[in-house]
Amino acid sequence: MAAHGTLLRGSMKQIILHIDMNSYFASVEQQANPFLRGKPIGVTGKKHTRSVVAAASTEAKRLGVKTAMSTWEARGICPSLLLVEGDPKKYSDITARFLKIFHAYTPNVEQFSIDEAFLDVTGEAEDFLGAVIMAKSIKEDLRTECGEWITCSIGIAPNKLLAKMASRHQKPDGITVVKEKDIPAFLSLSRLEDVCGIGPRILRRLNALGIYTFAHLQKTSKTTLIQEFKQYGTWLWLVALGEDGEPVEAIDDPPKSMGHSYTVPRDLTSPRDMKRVLLALADRVAWRLRRDGYVAFGVAGHIRYNDFSHAGGSERFHHPIEEGGILARLCWNIIERHRHPDKPVRLIGVTAIMLQPKNAQSSLLSGDQKIQKLFCALDHLQRVFGPRSWTRASLIHTRFKERSSGFHYDHDL
Amino acid sequence: MYESYDDPINILVEFVGNCVQPREFVWSNRLYTVDQVNLVHTTQEGEKCYIFFSVSNATNMFKLRFDPSALEWRLMELYCAGA
């Protein structure tokens, strides 16, 4: 297979916007509290210990603080850093508001994370000038609806790949346009790690092949990339051209799994304490399954030790699972097979896998029917009075702190 | 830094269009004026909805919570500048 001869091929007529909120959680906190504005702040999950910086303000980033840095490391780099405990419900509400703004411009909105979205505005904007006017208008609406401190960077390009790369070019509060004719120049100015999908591991493997820049990638044959990266090689070959065939998906795919994990405030050594945390997590997963009308035919469990090594596994089952107690028991059996008995545990996670829509027919066994009726009543209670309306007696002393990161905050949990 | 409370307050609000703007409130027998409403957000707990107002004056930021079903206002959070 020949190396890339030209950078442009095919017809690329789409106009895609990638909107990335700047230092999102930190900006929301600075919007809410003017005394934090202009200061280096880090939004954390749990303020003092065992936490990471979920978002750093622009000022903190300038001083070297990075997202996902541990709080002690961040304080070491920036002693003046103000740590602010995150408020996930607040961020979730603001996310819903900016998504509503985006939907006013086009129905083709794909939420990519809590602070990013793709918009396909091909029909609405008509051309790139129209897209720039639309981007400016979205920024203005955002300022009016959410406040002047909550800003975004917008990338405008013929596909999602380039739009996402473009939005990183001017931060904060920028608009970057990459038209078809600009693609070669834009790629030559970009780094391979700017591409969503080229992480540190892929980058190391590319470097090992002598590929450090887009120019190197463009000179590499498709065959070589496929030999080295299998299917991923085809994607990398398209990346080198600045091409991306992925459409903006306005509707979410049905979930393949549902899971929760939790970093405990203190390392756990007793299986009884681990089982309690696991049961509380499993109850949350099971509630989501029932609420969204799914059952699981598999369970995965994992733990992280205090030395950051981890263990876990998964198993398939023939019977549908939708109850927290059963989920926890099956998950514990998996964890127990892999767990080192002497190592303290800092994180526990449970995931319901192999999800299928729930069949309306209820079980014929009277014991199962009783349990189903019980959870039907408890679910009703939770829908009306919220997540703290009931708990198991064994979990009365098991409390979770709210997270400030994550794809989507769920108010029902 | 931030201090958490869950105290009832008496409040004076202004209706501007279809928005509610807190203007001043009494907490622990002291009157506090509101210079700015910085952010309003809502949360849902079961069927219950709460509206939070992050407001400030020259020296403090307050997070106030309004419960529309009970028509009750509470002070939830206080941030003193320079504290």
Interface residues (C-beta under 8 A of the other chain):
Chain A: V28 Q31 A32 N33 P34 F35 L82 V84 E85 K89 K90 D93 I94 C146 G147 Q382 R383 V384 F385 G386 P387 R388 S389 H411
Chain B: M1 Y2 Q36 N38 L39 H41 T42 T43 Q44 E45 G46 E47 K48 F52 S54 S56 M61 K63 Y79 A81
